[in-house]
Structures are given as C-alpha cells and as structure tokens.
Amino acid sequence: MSDLVIRNALVVDGSGAPPARADVACDGAVITEVGEVSAAGHREIDAEGLLLTPGFVDLHTHYDGQLTWDGDLAPSVHHGVTTVAVGNCGVGFAPAAPDRHEWLISLLEGVEDIPGTALAEGLSWGWESFGEYLDVLSDRQWTMDVGAHLPHSALRTYVMGERGADHTEVPNEGELAAMAAAVREALDAGAIGFATSRTEVHRTSAGEFIPTLSASDVELLTIAEAMSSAGRGVVQLISDLYQTPDDDFFDSEVGLLEQVVERSRRPLSLTMQQAYHSPGRWRAQMDWVDRMVAAGHDVKAQVATRPIGILLGHDASANPFMLCASHQEVAGRPLAERVAALADPSRRARILEEHAELRGALEAGILAEIVGGFGHMFVMEDPVDYEMHTSDSLAARASVQGIDPAALLYDTLLASGGEQLVYLPLFNFAAGDFEDIREMITSPNVLFGLSDAGAHCGAICDASMPTSALTLWSRDRTGENRIPLEHMVHMQTRRNAEHLGWFDRGLVAPGHLADLNLIDLDALACEHPRMVTDLPARGRRLMQRSEGYRCTIKSGVVTVEDGELTGERPGQLLRGVRTAR
C-alpha cells in the first residue's frame, strides 16, 4: 500500500510532453508509480478534472534573511512553489564578519526593499563563514526546499572589510587569494553557485552603489577560476547590459562575461528585460546568448513571463502624489486618517495642482513614470488580470470618461479604504503589448525567473508569476498566441531544476521527489495583493494569495490544501547537486 495515491489526474509531467491521464503513487518523499495504479493508498485524492504538475522551482528569490525566522515562505507557498534559490544578484548575509551586520542589512534594505528593522530584529545570525550560514539553515524546516548562492557583495566585504564596500576598490593579491579560497569552501559546503550584480539600480539604503558594480576583470576571473577548480556551481548575475543604449559598454560587458564563462566552465544565467529607453537591446543580448550556446557554452537569459513593474498605492512604498507638499503634510498619519484627509475636496484640489506642476518639471525616467505615466498605469482588479492593454490604461479610461487622468488616479487610489493598487510596468512593455515577452519566453536559451520573491516588500509582488504564467499564456489565449501548457510547466519545473543541478525534482516520474501541484486550471487566479505587517518589528510586505490550487505537496506531504497552509514543513536545505533515487 502506498502512502499517497492521486487518481484520474491530467498529468503535465514537467518534461515538455503533452498532458496525459494517469494515477500517481507516492511512498514517503518519492514518486513510485505513474500510470494505472492498482494498489490502494493510505490517503487517496480523486483528481478528476484537475491538472497535476511538478512543484514549481523558483530560481530567483531573496528570502535570505526570512529563511532564519519564517517557515512558510509566503507568498511563494501560495503559488505552487516547492523549491527556491536565494542569494541572487550577489546580495545576502554570508559570509559576514560581526562588524558588517548592519551594513549588510542596509544593503538588502536598499537593493531589495526589505525593511531594515525587520531584518535587524528577525535575523538570528550565529554564523560568519558561508558554510556556517548553511549549517544554521540546515537546522530549519520550511514549506519548500531551499538552496543558496554565495553572494558577491557579502564575499567582497568579508574579505576586504570597509574597502570592499567601495565598488571602485580593487582587491590586492592576498584578498584575491582569500576570495578564491572562500568560493571553493562555499561550494564544498553546498553553495549552489555564485551570484553578482553589475547594475546601477542596486544601491544601499544610503544610496551608495552596490560594491560589485564595477568589480574588476581580475576579481571576476579569479572567482571564475576558483569555480572551475571546484568543478561545481552556477553563475547568476545582473548587468546593465540589457538596458544600456551605449554599444561600447554592451560590447565590453559581454566580452567580460564571455571570459567568465570560458574560465569558469560553469553554467551562467543573466537577467534579460526590455527597458523603455532601450527597447531593442534585449535582442542583442539574446543574440549573444545564442552565439555562446552555439559555441558550446551553457549560457541562458533569465526572463519574466509578464511585465515587471511596481505597485502604486497609499499603503505601498510609492504613490504618484508622494512628492506633493500638500500630500506630505499628512503622509505620516495612519492609513485611515490619511485617506480621510486626502478625500477633503480642498486638499484634493491643492494636490492635483501641485502634481501638475511637478509633472511639468520632471525629466523623462522612472520617477516621471511613477508620477505621471498614465498611459502605462493599470488598475488592479480582484482577481488580477495581468493581460494588460493600453486601451485599458488609466489614461484610456480617463479619456473615455472625459476627465483629467491625474484626477481619476487620485480617486482610484482612495478606493477600498486606500488599499487600492495601481500597477505600473517598468520593463517588458515598451510596445504596449506582450509580443516581445512572448518572443523572450519561447526563445530556446532562456530560464523563467526574476520573481524576486521575498524582496521589494512595499512595491512588487511577483512571487505570483508561476500562477499567472499558466493563465496568461496557456489557459486564456487561443490560436498561435497560445503557448502549450506543457511548455509553460516544463519551464517552471524541470528546466530550472536541471539548470541548478537538482535532478531529483521537476518531473512526475518514478524515483523523483513527490513535489506536486493539483490545480483547478479553470479556477486558477492571482488575488489582489494586500499589505500585511507580519514581518518582525511589524515590518510590512505585500502579500498575494491565489485561487485554484487544490493541493501543493512537498516531498509527499500536503503543505497547502484549498488555499490554506496545513502547518506541515517538510522542506529542507539543499546542498549542491541532487540526483534522483
């Protein structure tokens, strides 16, 4: 008798094969049979009318601090995720000298918009080396498995001290040797790879550039050679090359990355998005990736399955009226009091007048988009419809109603007691449609990632990408615009697992982990994000739940049932490569 038997499911097994009707039997943490299962199970689930997929593997999250105090790892747990990778973009909390704790917190607070007070109160510390960090994590359990990259910023400041926080400082020979040794030690201890950042967007809470922004060729190549000698691990990075309008900078960056790939001989993935000011640059990046693959290298672009942007609202980190003097007068009040004050007609009139003056003074850029990018703003409904069209933008709605778009935005944000959110895509929406995204996600040398789950707590809630990927591209589209369900599932399961060396998951097949999702595809939806204050020190974050997941099963244990957590936490730390049983 099996521990668990799921019967009559429509199985999309993660391999890319078309859906097929089957039963699935599990014993302990492992799938033992797929097909027609005759033996009974201690627990049986009738999956008639339901989709069965592997658990989703999110390779780009920032739960690094949260792992030490939170076993749930929401919102990811609400979107079918059963494995995550942390330490992305070169930021994290190990290795960490005792005198660098506050600085590392300021780095994560600035780069990833994670409340510093929550990190200061919630982080357990108790480690110095990266291996010691993994040892601390190995004593914890979560709703999902967790693997960790060695983050470059933490490594650099651990070895170089205060000098390492300055991205223009070059390590000396002794420091380079210490970095190489630390990389090998981290990989030996179970790091899944090495991650770094080379983007000006990433700054500390004090506004300083990330320490790895302009890390020298010798530093990166020393690390690459250390990875080669270790013979394990992946490289993950973000660089401004995807958005630069400067051809010389682009050529310089890809030239350096080519050396990193050749010296490390390890798989590399890098962020690829489409920026408004350089809408075609991602294609040049994709061409470079394809050339590298054709030359025999394992290089992939990490892409998102929907536009990447921010949520605007009175309880969010940003709202379009926050710079207006008459708004700042009440900005510090509790939400209910603030909404009441903002609803006053005289204050409304003053703010709209100040807002018009501000819009006229701002240069083109992200701030101008936040303040007045009405043509790229979309009201978030419940459930959320991520299929955005410029014909339904806030500007378009205002035009139909014959009113000022700023006035419509002002009144919209006061709805639902001030909890209404407006979505502003900042990347992957330059043409006002999803065709460029479709081209990205169907390219052969890409990975689905960039959810940033656990980060951008007051502005972004993209942990729901695994859910919206299925509804946007496979369920709600027809004809040639539809992407087969088996492709979207494969890209979020086996594809990501294989890239990270986790060969024991991502497939509904005997010998693989019983990480599974039972989904009512017709009912699948992302709920409206809500601001909650459940982080340490009453830190706030956006929380987005889902509808349509009947069960999420991690290592044979049900962790979510009909949208509610069961309290089970079978997830554990993953060290290095994993093989199927």
C-alpha positions as CSV (number, residue, x, y, z in Angstrom):
1,M,0.0,0.0,0.0
2,S,1.3,3.4,-1.0
3,D,1.3,6.4,1.4
4,L,-0.5,8.6,-1.2
5,V,-2.3,7.8,-4.4
6,I,-3.6,10.5,-6.7
7,R,-6.1,9.2,-9.2
8,N,-7.6,10.3,-12.5
9,A,-5.3,13.4,-12.9
10,L,-4.4,15.1,-16.1
11,V,-0.7,14.9,-15.7
12,V,1.7,17.5,-17.2
13,D,4.8,15.8,-16.1
14,G,7.4,18.6,-16.5
15,S,9.3,17.0,-19.3
16,G,7.6,19.0,-22.0
17,A,5.4,16.1,-23.1
18,P,1.7,16.7,-23.8
19,P,-0.8,16.1,-20.9
20,A,-1.8,12.5,-20.2
21,R,-4.4,10.9,-17.9
22,A,-2.7,9.0,-15.1
23,D,-2.6,7.9,-11.5
24,V,0.4,8.8,-9.3
25,A,1.6,6.8,-6.3
26,C,4.0,8.2,-3.7
27,D,5.8,6.5,-0.8
28,G,7.5,8.8,1.6
29,A,9.1,11.7,-0.2
30,V,9.3,9.9,-3.6
31,I,7.1,9.1,-6.6
32,T,6.9,5.4,-7.0
33,E,4.4,4.8,-9.9
34,V,2.8,6.8,-12.7
35,G,0.2,5.3,-14.8
36,E,-2.6,2.9,-13.8
37,V,-2.1,2.4,-10.0
38,S,-3.9,-0.7,-8.8
39,A,-2.8,-0.7,-5.2
40,A,-4.7,1.4,-2.6
41,G,-3.1,4.3,-0.8
42,H,-3.3,5.3,2.9
43,R,-4.6,8.6,1.5
44,E,-6.2,8.8,-1.8
45,I,-7.1,12.0,-3.7
46,D,-9.6,12.0,-6.6
47,A,-8.1,14.4,-9.1
48,E,-10.8,14.1,-11.7
49,G,-10.9,17.4,-13.6
50,L,-7.7,18.6,-12.1
51,L,-4.2,19.2,-13.5
52,L,-1.2,17.5,-11.9
53,T,2.2,19.2,-12.3
54,P,5.5,19.0,-10.6
55,G,6.1,21.6,-7.8
56,F,7.4,24.8,-9.3
57,V,11.1,25.7,-8.9
58,D,11.8,29.5,-8.4
59,L,15.4,30.1,-9.1
60,H,15.4,33.9,-8.3
61,T,14.2,34.8,-4.8
62,H,15.5,36.9,-1.9
63,Y,14.3,35.1,1.1
64,D,17.9,35.1,2.5
65,G,17.0,36.7,5.8
66,Q,13.5,35.5,6.1
67,L,14.7,31.9,6.0
68,T,16.0,32.3,9.5
69,W,12.7,33.1,11.1
70,D,9.9,32.1,8.7
71,G,9.0,28.5,7.8
72,D,6.1,29.4,5.5
73,L,8.0,31.5,2.8
74,A,4.8,33.2,1.6
75,P,3.7,34.4,-0.9
76,S,5.7,31.7,-2.9
77,V,4.0,28.8,-1.0
78,H,0.6,30.1,-2.3
79,H,1.7,29.8,-5.9
80,G,2.7,26.2,-6.2
81,V,6.4,26.7,-5.4
82,T,8.2,23.8,-3.7
83,T,11.8,24.8,-4.2
84,V,13.6,28.2,-4.2
85,A,17.1,29.6,-4.7
86,V,18.3,32.5,-2.7
87,G,21.5,34.7,-2.7
88,N,20.6,36.1,-6.1
89,C,22.0,39.4,-7.5
90,G,25.1,39.0,-5.2
91,V,23.3,40.1,-2.1
92,G,22.8,38.1,1.1
93,F,24.0,37.6,4.6
94,A,27.0,35.3,4.4
95,P,29.9,35.3,4.8
96,A,29.6,38.1,7.4
97,A,32.1,39.5,9.8
98,P,30.5,40.6,13.1
99,D,31.1,44.3,12.3
100,R,29.4,44.0,8.9
101,H,25.9,43.0,10.1
102,E,24.4,46.5,10.0
103,W,26.0,47.2,6.6
104,L,24.6,44.0,5.1
105,I,21.2,44.9,6.4
106,S,21.4,48.3,4.8
107,L,22.4,46.7,1.5
108,L,19.4,44.4,1.4
109,E,17.1,47.2,2.6
110,G,18.3,49.4,-0.3
111,V,18.7,46.8,-3.1
112,E,15.7,44.7,-2.3
113,D,13.3,47.0,-0.3
114,I,13.2,44.7,2.7
115,P,12.5,46.6,5.9
116,G,15.8,47.1,7.8
117,T,14.0,47.0,11.1
118,A,12.5,43.6,10.3
119,L,15.9,42.2,9.3
120,A,17.6,43.7,12.4
121,E,15.1,42.1,14.7
122,G,14.5,38.8,12.8
123,L,17.9,37.7,11.7
124,S,19.4,35.1,14.0
125,W,23.0,35.5,12.8
126,G,25.2,32.9,14.6
127,W,27.5,32.4,11.5
128,E,30.5,34.0,9.9
129,S,31.5,31.8,7.0
130,F,29.1,30.8,4.3
131,G,29.4,27.2,5.4
132,E,28.3,28.2,8.9
133,Y,25.3,30.0,7.4
134,L,24.3,26.8,5.7
135,D,24.8,24.9,8.9
136,V,22.3,27.3,10.6
137,L,19.8,26.9,7.8
138,S,20.2,23.1,8.0
139,D,18.5,23.1,11.4
140,R,15.4,24.8,10.0
141,Q,12.5,23.5,8.0
142,W,10.2,25.2,5.6
143,T,7.2,24.5,3.3
144,M,9.7,24.1,0.5
145,D,13.3,23.2,-0.1
146,V,15.9,26.0,-0.2
147,G,19.3,26.3,-2.0
148,A,21.7,29.3,-1.7
149,H,24.2,31.1,-3.9
150,L,27.3,32.6,-2.5
151,P,26.6,36.4,-2.8
152,H,29.4,38.5,-4.2
153,S,28.8,41.6,-2.1
154,A,28.9,39.7,1.1
155,L,32.0,37.9,0.0
156,R,33.8,41.0,-1.1
157,T,33.2,43.0,2.1
158,Y,34.0,39.9,4.3
159,V,37.4,39.7,2.6
160,M,38.2,43.4,2.1
161,G,36.4,44.9,5.0
162,E,35.3,48.6,4.6
163,R,37.3,48.9,1.4
164,G,35.1,46.2,-0.2
165,A,32.0,48.4,0.1
166,D,33.5,50.8,-2.4
167,H,33.0,49.3,-5.9
168,T,36.0,51.2,-7.3
169,E,38.4,49.5,-4.9
170,V,40.5,46.6,-6.4
171,P,41.4,43.7,-4.2
172,N,45.1,43.0,-3.7
173,E,46.8,39.7,-4.4
174,G,46.2,38.4,-0.8
175,E,42.5,39.4,-1.0
176,L,42.1,37.8,-4.4
177,A,43.5,34.5,-3.0
178,A,41.2,34.8,0.0
179,M,38.2,35.3,-2.2
180,A,39.1,32.3,-4.3
181,A,39.5,30.1,-1.2
182,A,36.2,31.3,0.2
183,V,34.5,30.5,-3.1
184,R,35.9,26.9,-3.1
185,E,34.9,26.5,0.6
186,A,31.4,27.7,-0.1
187,L,30.9,25.3,-3.0
188,D,32.4,22.5,-1.0
189,A,29.9,23.3,1.8
190,G,26.9,23.1,-0.6
191,A,26.5,26.5,-2.2
192,I,24.6,26.1,-5.5
193,G,26.7,28.8,-7.2
194,F,28.0,32.3,-7.2
195,A,25.9,35.4,-7.8
196,T,26.8,39.0,-8.5
197,S,25.3,42.4,-9.6
198,R,26.7,45.0,-12.1
199,T,23.7,47.4,-12.2
200,E,23.4,51.0,-11.0
201,V,19.9,50.3,-9.9
202,H,21.2,48.3,-6.9
203,R,22.1,50.6,-4.1
204,T,22.3,50.5,-0.3
205,S,19.6,52.3,1.8
206,A,22.1,55.2,2.0
207,G,22.1,55.5,-1.8
208,E,25.6,54.0,-2.3
209,F,26.3,51.8,-5.3
210,I,26.4,48.1,-4.7
211,P,30.0,47.1,-4.0
212,T,30.2,44.8,-7.0
213,L,29.0,47.3,-9.6
214,S,32.4,47.7,-11.4
215,A,34.3,44.7,-9.9
216,S,37.5,44.4,-12.0
217,D,38.2,41.7,-14.6
218,V,40.9,40.2,-12.4
219,E,38.4,39.9,-9.5
220,L,35.7,38.2,-11.5
221,L,38.1,35.9,-13.4
222,T,39.8,34.9,-10.1
223,I,36.4,33.8,-8.9
224,A,35.6,32.1,-12.2
225,E,38.9,30.1,-12.0
226,A,38.0,29.1,-8.4
227,M,34.7,27.7,-9.6
228,S,36.5,25.8,-12.4
229,S,38.8,24.2,-9.9
230,A,35.9,23.3,-7.7
231,G,34.1,21.8,-10.7
232,R,30.6,22.7,-9.5
233,G,28.1,25.5,-9.1
234,V,26.4,28.0,-11.4
235,V,26.9,31.7,-12.0
236,Q,24.0,34.1,-11.7
237,L,24.2,37.8,-12.4
238,I,22.5,41.0,-13.4
239,S,24.3,43.7,-15.5
240,D,23.1,46.9,-17.1
241,L,23.9,45.5,-20.5
242,Y,20.3,44.6,-21.0
243,Q,19.2,48.2,-20.9
244,T,22.3,50.3,-21.9
245,P,22.0,52.5,-25.1
246,D,25.8,52.5,-25.2
247,D,27.2,50.0,-27.7
248,D,30.7,50.2,-26.3
249,F,29.5,49.4,-22.8
250,F,27.5,46.5,-24.1
251,D,30.4,45.1,-26.0
252,S,32.7,45.5,-23.0
253,E,30.3,43.7,-20.6
254,V,29.6,40.7,-22.9
255,G,33.3,40.5,-23.6
256,L,34.0,40.2,-19.8
257,L,31.2,37.7,-19.3
258,E,32.5,35.6,-22.2
259,Q,35.8,35.3,-20.3
260,V,33.9,34.4,-17.1
261,V,32.1,31.6,-18.9
262,E,35.3,30.3,-20.5
263,R,37.4,30.5,-17.3
264,S,34.7,29.0,-15.0
265,R,33.4,26.4,-17.4
266,R,30.2,26.6,-15.4
267,P,26.6,27.3,-16.4
268,L,25.7,31.1,-16.4
269,S,22.4,32.9,-16.3
270,L,21.8,36.6,-16.5
271,T,18.8,38.9,-16.3
272,M,17.2,40.0,-19.5
273,Q,14.4,42.6,-19.6
274,Q,13.2,45.2,-22.0
275,A,13.6,48.9,-21.0
276,Y,11.6,51.7,-22.4
277,H,14.7,53.8,-23.2
278,S,16.4,50.9,-25.0
279,P,13.6,48.7,-26.2
280,G,15.7,46.6,-28.7
281,R,18.8,46.0,-26.5
282,W,17.5,42.7,-25.2
283,R,17.6,41.2,-28.7
284,A,21.3,42.0,-28.9
285,Q,21.7,40.2,-25.5
286,M,19.7,37.3,-26.7
287,D,21.9,37.1,-29.9
288,W,25.0,36.9,-27.7
289,V,23.5,34.2,-25.5
290,D,22.6,32.2,-28.6
291,R,26.1,32.6,-30.0
292,M,27.6,31.4,-26.7
293,V,25.4,28.3,-26.8
294,A,26.3,27.6,-30.4
295,A,30.0,27.7,-29.3
296,G,29.3,25.0,-26.8
297,H,28.8,27.1,-23.6
298,D,26.0,26.7,-21.1
299,V,24.6,30.3,-21.0
300,K,20.9,31.3,-20.5
301,A,19.0,34.5,-20.2
302,Q,16.7,34.8,-17.2
303,V,13.3,36.2,-18.3
304,A,10.0,37.1,-16.8
305,T,6.7,35.8,-18.1
306,R,4.9,39.1,-17.6
307,P,5.9,42.8,-17.4
308,I,7.9,43.8,-14.4
309,G,6.9,46.9,-12.6
310,I,5.8,48.4,-9.3
311,L,2.6,48.7,-7.4
312,L,1.5,52.2,-6.6
313,G,-0.8,53.0,-3.6
314,H,-1.2,54.9,-0.4
315,D,0.0,51.9,1.7
316,A,2.8,51.0,-0.8
317,S,6.3,52.3,-1.0
318,A,5.4,54.7,-3.8
319,N,2.4,56.6,-4.9
320,P,2.2,59.3,-7.6
321,F,1.4,62.1,-5.2
322,M,4.0,61.5,-2.6
323,L,6.2,64.4,-3.6
324,C,3.4,67.0,-3.4
325,A,3.7,69.3,-0.4
326,S,0.0,69.0,0.5
327,H,0.3,65.2,0.5
328,Q,3.5,65.2,2.6
329,E,1.6,67.2,5.3
330,V,-0.5,64.0,6.0
331,A,1.8,61.3,4.8
332,G,2.8,60.2,8.3
333,R,-0.7,59.6,9.5
334,P,-2.3,56.1,9.8
335,L,-3.9,54.9,6.6
336,A,-7.5,55.6,7.6
337,E,-6.7,59.1,8.8
338,R,-4.6,59.8,5.7
339,V,-7.4,58.7,3.4
340,A,-9.9,60.9,5.2
341,A,-7.6,63.9,4.9
342,L,-6.9,63.2,1.2
343,A,-10.6,62.9,0.5
344,D,-11.1,66.5,1.6
345,P,-12.0,68.5,-1.6
346,S,-9.8,71.4,-0.9
347,R,-6.7,69.2,-0.2
348,R,-7.5,67.2,-3.3
349,A,-7.5,70.4,-5.4
350,R,-4.2,71.6,-3.9
351,I,-2.5,68.2,-4.5
352,L,-3.7,67.9,-8.1
353,E,-2.4,71.4,-8.8
354,E,1.0,70.7,-7.2
355,H,1.0,67.4,-9.1
356,A,0.5,69.1,-12.5
357,E,3.4,71.4,-11.7
358,L,5.6,68.5,-10.7
359,R,4.9,66.6,-13.9
360,G,5.9,69.5,-16.0
361,A,9.3,69.8,-14.2
362,L,10.4,66.2,-14.3
363,E,12.8,64.8,-16.9
364,A,11.9,61.5,-18.6
365,G,12.7,58.5,-16.4
366,I,11.4,56.1,-13.8
367,L,10.3,58.9,-11.4
368,A,8.4,60.7,-14.2
369,E,6.6,57.4,-15.0
370,I,5.7,56.9,-11.3
371,V,4.3,60.4,-11.1
372,G,2.6,60.7,-14.4
373,G,2.9,57.7,-16.6
374,F,-0.8,57.4,-17.0
375,G,-0.6,55.5,-20.3
376,H,1.3,52.7,-18.5
377,M,-0.8,52.6,-15.4
378,F,-3.4,49.9,-14.8
379,V,-6.0,49.5,-12.0
380,M,-5.5,46.1,-10.2
381,E,-8.7,44.2,-10.0
382,D,-9.5,41.2,-7.9
383,P,-8.7,38.6,-9.2
384,V,-5.9,40.4,-11.0
385,D,-5.9,40.4,-14.8
386,Y,-2.2,40.6,-15.8
387,E,-3.2,40.7,-19.5
388,M,-2.7,44.5,-19.9
389,H,-3.6,46.5,-23.0
390,T,-3.0,50.2,-23.4
391,S,-6.7,50.5,-24.3
392,D,-7.5,49.8,-20.6
393,S,-4.8,52.0,-19.1
394,L,-5.7,54.7,-16.7
395,A,-5.1,57.3,-19.4
396,A,-7.5,55.5,-21.7
397,R,-10.2,55.2,-19.0
398,A,-9.8,58.9,-18.3
399,S,-10.2,59.7,-22.0
400,V,-13.4,57.7,-22.2
401,Q,-14.8,59.5,-19.2
402,G,-13.6,62.9,-20.4
403,I,-11.7,63.7,-17.2
404,D,-8.2,64.5,-16.1
405,P,-6.2,61.3,-15.7
406,A,-4.5,62.6,-12.6
407,A,-7.9,63.2,-11.0
408,L,-9.0,59.7,-11.9
409,L,-5.8,58.3,-10.5
410,Y,-6.3,60.3,-7.3
411,D,-9.8,59.0,-6.7
412,T,-8.9,55.4,-7.7
413,L,-6.2,55.2,-5.1
414,L,-8.6,56.3,-2.4
415,A,-10.9,53.3,-3.1
416,S,-11.1,50.4,-0.7
417,G,-10.1,52.5,2.2
418,G,-6.9,53.5,0.5
419,E,-5.8,49.9,-0.2
420,Q,-6.5,50.0,-4.0
421,L,-3.3,49.5,-6.0
422,V,-2.3,50.6,-9.5
423,Y,0.2,48.7,-11.5
424,L,3.0,50.4,-13.4
425,P,5.1,48.2,-15.7
426,L,8.6,49.4,-15.9
427,F,10.1,46.6,-18.1
428,N,8.8,44.3,-20.9
429,F,6.1,46.7,-22.0
430,A,7.8,49.2,-24.3
431,A,5.5,48.3,-27.3
432,G,2.4,48.4,-25.1
433,D,1.7,44.7,-25.7
434,F,3.1,41.2,-24.8
435,E,4.6,40.3,-28.1
436,D,8.2,40.9,-27.0
437,I,7.6,38.9,-23.9
438,R,6.2,36.1,-26.0
439,E,9.4,36.1,-28.1
440,M,11.5,36.1,-25.0
441,I,9.8,33.2,-23.2
442,T,9.7,31.0,-26.3
443,S,13.4,31.5,-27.1
444,P,15.4,28.3,-26.8
445,N,18.1,29.5,-24.4
446,V,16.2,31.1,-21.6
447,L,15.1,30.3,-18.0
448,F,11.9,31.6,-16.3
449,G,12.9,33.6,-13.3
450,L,13.1,37.2,-11.9
451,S,10.2,36.8,-9.5
452,D,12.3,38.5,-6.7
453,A,10.0,36.7,-4.2
454,G,10.8,37.9,-0.7
455,A,12.0,41.3,-1.9
456,H,10.6,44.7,-2.8
457,C,8.2,44.3,0.0
458,G,6.3,47.5,-0.5
459,A,6.4,47.8,-4.2
460,I,6.5,44.5,-6.1
461,C,4.7,41.2,-5.6
462,D,5.9,39.0,-8.5
463,A,6.1,35.8,-6.4
464,S,2.8,35.0,-8.2
465,M,4.5,34.7,-11.6
466,P,4.2,30.8,-11.6
467,T,0.4,31.2,-11.4
468,S,-0.1,33.9,-13.9
469,A,2.3,32.2,-16.4
470,L,-0.2,29.4,-16.8
471,T,-3.3,31.6,-17.0
472,L,-1.8,34.3,-19.3
473,W,-0.1,32.1,-21.8
474,S,-1.8,28.7,-21.8
475,R,-5.4,29.0,-20.5
476,D,-6.6,32.4,-21.7
477,R,-5.1,32.6,-25.1
478,T,-6.1,30.8,-28.3
479,G,-4.6,30.0,-31.7
480,E,-1.0,30.9,-32.4
481,N,-0.8,33.3,-29.5
482,R,-1.3,30.4,-27.0
483,I,1.8,28.7,-25.6
484,P,1.2,25.0,-24.9
485,L,0.7,24.2,-21.2
486,E,3.4,21.6,-21.2
487,H,5.9,24.2,-22.3
488,M,5.0,26.6,-19.5
489,V,5.0,23.8,-16.9
490,H,8.4,22.5,-18.1
491,M,10.0,25.9,-18.0
492,Q,8.9,26.4,-14.3
493,T,9.9,22.9,-13.2
494,R,12.4,20.5,-14.8
495,R,14.1,23.3,-16.8
496,N,15.0,25.3,-13.7
497,A,15.8,22.3,-11.6
498,E,18.2,20.9,-14.2
499,H,20.0,24.3,-14.5
500,L,20.7,24.3,-10.8
501,G,21.8,20.6,-10.7
502,W,18.7,19.4,-8.9
503,F,18.0,16.3,-10.9
504,D,15.8,14.8,-8.3
505,R,12.8,17.1,-9.0
506,G,10.8,18.8,-11.6
507,L,9.4,15.6,-13.1
508,V,6.3,13.5,-12.3
509,A,8.2,10.2,-12.7
510,P,9.2,7.3,-10.5
511,G,12.3,8.0,-8.4
512,H,11.8,11.7,-8.3
513,L,10.6,13.8,-5.4
514,A,6.9,13.9,-4.7
515,D,6.8,17.7,-5.2
516,L,3.4,18.1,-6.8
517,N,0.6,20.6,-7.6
518,L,-3.1,19.7,-8.1
519,I,-4.6,22.6,-9.9
520,D,-8.2,23.5,-11.0
521,L,-7.0,25.3,-14.1
522,D,-10.4,26.9,-14.8
523,A,-10.4,28.5,-11.3
524,L,-6.7,29.4,-11.2
525,A,-6.2,33.1,-10.4
526,C,-4.0,35.6,-8.6
527,E,-5.8,37.5,-5.8
528,H,-5.4,41.3,-5.3
529,P,-2.1,42.0,-3.4
530,R,-2.7,43.2,0.2
531,M,-0.3,45.0,2.5
532,V,0.3,43.0,5.7
533,T,2.5,43.7,8.8
534,D,3.7,40.2,9.7
535,L,7.5,40.7,9.4
536,P,9.5,41.1,12.6
537,A,9.2,44.6,14.2
538,R,5.8,44.8,12.4
539,G,7.5,45.2,9.1
540,R,5.2,45.4,6.2
541,R,5.1,43.5,2.9
542,L,2.8,42.9,0.0
543,M,1.0,39.5,0.2
544,Q,-0.7,37.9,-2.7
545,R,-2.6,34.6,-2.4
546,S,-4.1,32.5,-5.2
547,E,-7.2,30.6,-6.1
548,G,-7.3,27.2,-7.9
549,Y,-4.6,25.2,-6.1
550,R,-6.4,22.2,-4.6
551,C,-3.2,20.8,-3.1
552,T,0.5,21.5,-3.1
553,I,2.6,18.5,-2.0
554,K,6.2,18.8,-0.9
555,S,8.2,15.6,-0.5
556,G,4.9,13.6,-0.3
557,V,3.4,15.9,2.4
558,V,0.5,18.2,1.8
559,T,1.6,21.8,2.6
560,V,-1.3,23.7,1.1
561,E,-4.9,22.4,0.7
562,D,-7.7,24.5,-0.9
563,G,-5.6,27.6,-0.4
564,E,-4.8,27.2,3.3
565,L,-1.5,26.2,4.8
566,T,-1.6,22.8,6.6
567,G,1.2,23.7,9.0
568,E,3.5,21.0,7.6
569,R,7.0,22.0,6.8
570,P,8.9,19.1,5.1
571,G,11.3,21.4,3.2
572,Q,15.0,21.4,3.9
573,L,18.3,22.9,2.9
574,L,19.7,21.7,-0.4
575,R,23.5,21.4,-0.6
576,G,24.9,21.1,-4.1
577,V,23.8,18.7,-6.8
578,R,20.9,16.3,-6.2
579,T,20.2,13.1,-8.0
580,A,17.0,11.1,-8.5
581,R,16.6,7.9,-6.4
